[in-house]
């Protein structure tokens, strides 16, 4: 996750509020946060194309609600919250679409995308890990991704997800145990 100093965060927030500097400040926000947000989204939805679309929607939503950003939370927390919500909305739409699909199988689309994605290659263990993560319940998958890949603090996850730190720790612990079990069963 991108980490900018508190004074830089305040300066950027002030620039986002100033009509004269808002466009250049938002361009800086896009440059700073595109990659980490992309990977957070990608780990949630599986597909590169879907992740790009959701990332674009995230920045459009952020741009459209700049006047609502009060700066009480860090800019990164606000952006991650938008990205997670956009990803969850996408997954919910996919779930509904898969439910009405005539040729629907039991595998969610984000898992099918992972299996079909040529960019997910490498060692067999890495593929097992990615498949294990994809098999987790949605909330556990999100918490695991934020903690494991982004090394995000539980307090920040709590702000983004609106869940208590204790519940997040429990979700991470359960996710870890399920992943260990999944990988152990694959051998």
C-alpha positions in Angstrom: 0.0 0.0 0.0 1.2 3.5 -0.8 2.3 5.3 2.3 2.7 9.1 2.2 3.7 11.2 5.1 0.9 12.8 7.1 2.0 16.3 6.0 1.9 15.2 2.3 -1.5 13.7 2.9 -2.7 17.1 4.4 -1.1 19.0 1.5 -2.7 16.8 -1.1 -6.1 17.0 0.6 -5.8 20.8 0.6 -4.9 20.8 -3.1 -7.9 18.6 -3.8 -10.2 21.2 -2.1 -8.7 24.1 -4.1 -10.5 24.7 -7.4 -7.2 26.0 -8.9 -5.2 22.8 -8.1 -7.8 20.1 -7.9 -7.1 18.7 -11.4 -3.3 18.4 -10.9 -3.8 17.0 -7.4 -6.2 14.4 -8.6 -3.8 13.4 -11.3 -1.2 12.9 -8.6 -3.7 10.8 -6.6 -4.3 8.6 -9.7 -0.5 8.2 -10.2 0.1 7.3 -6.6 -2.8 4.9 -6.0 -3.5 3.2 -9.4 -1.2 0.3 -8.9 -2.0 -0.6 -5.3 -5.7 -0.2 -5.8 -5.5 -2.2 -9.0 -3.9 -5.1 -7.2 -6.4 -4.9 -4.3 -9.3 -5.0 -6.8 -7.6 -7.7 -8.9 -7.2 -10.0 -5.9 -10.9 -9.6 -5.2 -12.3 -10.1 -8.7 -9.7 -12.2 -10.4 -9.9 -10.8 -13.9 -7.5 -8.2 -15.3 -10.2 -6.6 -17.5 -12.7 -6.4 -14.6 -10.1 -5.0 -12.3 -9.3 -2.3 -14.8 -13.0 -1.4 -15.2 -13.5 -1.3 -11.4 -10.4 0.8 -10.9 -11.7 3.3 -13.5 -15.1 3.3 -11.7 -13.3 3.9 -8.4 -11.5 7.0 -9.6 -14.7 8.3 -11.3 -16.6 7.8 -8.0 -13.7 9.5 -6.1 -13.7 12.4 -8.5 -17.4 12.8 -8.3 -17.4 12.8 -4.5 -14.4 15.0 -3.8 -16.6 17.6 -2.2 -17.7 14.9 0.3 -14.1 14.0 1.3 -13.6 15.8 4.6 -10.1 14.6 5.2 -11.0 13.0 8.5 -9.7 9.7 7.2 -6.5 9.3 5.3 -6.8 9.7 1.5 -5.7 6.1 1.0 -8.3 4.8 3.4 -11.0 6.7 1.6 -9.8 5.4 -1.8 -9.5 1.8 -0.6 -13.0 2.0 0.8 -14.4 3.1 -2.6 -12.4 0.4 -4.4 -13.6 -2.3 -2.0 -17.2 -1.2 -2.3 -17.0 -1.1 -6.1 -15.5 -4.5 -6.1 -18.1 -5.9 -3.8 -20.9 -4.4 -5.9 -19.3 -6.0 -9.0 -19.1 -9.4 -7.3 -22.7 -9.1 -6.2 -23.8 -8.4 -9.7 -21.7 -11.3 -11.0 -23.3 -13.6 -8.4 -26.8 -12.6 -9.5 -25.9 -13.0 -13.1 -24.4 -16.4 -12.5 -27.5 -17.4 -10.5 -29.7 -16.7 -13.5 -27.3 -18.2 -16.1 -28.7 -21.2 -17.9 -25.4 -23.0 -18.1 -24.3 -22.0 -14.6 -22.0 -24.2 -12.7 -21.2 -23.9 -9.0 -17.9 -22.1 -9.6 -18.2 -18.3 -9.2 -17.0 -16.2 -12.2 -14.0 -14.7 -10.3 -12.7 -18.2 -9.6 -13.3 -19.2 -13.3 -11.4 -16.0 -14.3 -8.5 -17.1 -12.1 -8.2 -20.5 -13.7 -8.5 -19.0 -17.2 -6.0 -16.2 -16.7 -2.7 -16.8 -18.4 -1.0 -14.1 -16.3 -1.5 -16.3 -13.2 1.4 -18.6 -13.7 4.5 -19.6 -11.8 5.2 -22.2 -9.2 2.6 -24.8 -8.4 2.5 -23.6 -4.8 1.7 -20.1 -5.9 -1.2 -21.3 -8.0 -2.4 -23.4 -5.1 -2.3 -20.3 -2.8 -4.2 -18.2 -5.4 -6.8 -21.0 -5.7 -7.1 -21.4 -2.0 -7.6 -17.6 -1.6 -10.2 -17.6 -4.3 -12.1 -20.4 -2.5 -12.4 -18.4 0.7 -15.7 -16.7 1.6 -15.8 -13.1 0.4 -15.1 -11.3 3.7 -12.2 -13.6 4.6 -10.7 -13.3 1.1 -10.8 -9.5 1.4 -9.3 -9.4 4.9 -6.6 -12.0 3.9 -5.7 -10.0 0.8 -5.4 -6.7 2.7 -3.3 -8.2 5.4 -1.1 -10.6 3.5 -0.5 -8.8 0.2 -0.8 -5.1 1.3 0.4 -5.6 4.9 -2.4 -3.3 6.0 -2.9 -2.6 9.7 -6.1 -4.0 11.2 -7.1 -0.5 12.3 -7.0 0.8 8.7 -8.9 -2.3 7.5 -11.5 -1.5 10.2 -12.0 2.0 8.8 -12.3 0.7 5.3 -14.5 -2.3 6.0 -16.5 -0.9 8.9 -15.7 -4.0 11.0 -14.1 -4.3 14.4 -10.4 -5.1 14.7 -11.3 -8.3 16.7 -13.6 -9.5 13.9 -10.9 -8.8 11.3 -8.3 -10.7 13.3 -10.7 -13.6 13.6 -11.4 -13.5 9.8 -7.7 -13.5 9.0 -7.0 -16.4 11.4 -9.9 -18.4 9.9 -8.7 -17.6 6.3 -5.2 -18.7 7.1 -6.4 -22.0 8.6 -8.6 -22.6 5.5 -5.7 -21.9 3.2 -3.4 -24.2 5.1 -6.0 -26.9 4.9 -6.7 -26.3 1.2 -3.0 -26.5 0.3 -2.5 -29.5 2.6 -5.4 -31.4 0.8 -3.9 -30.6 -2.6 -0.7 -32.6 -1.9 
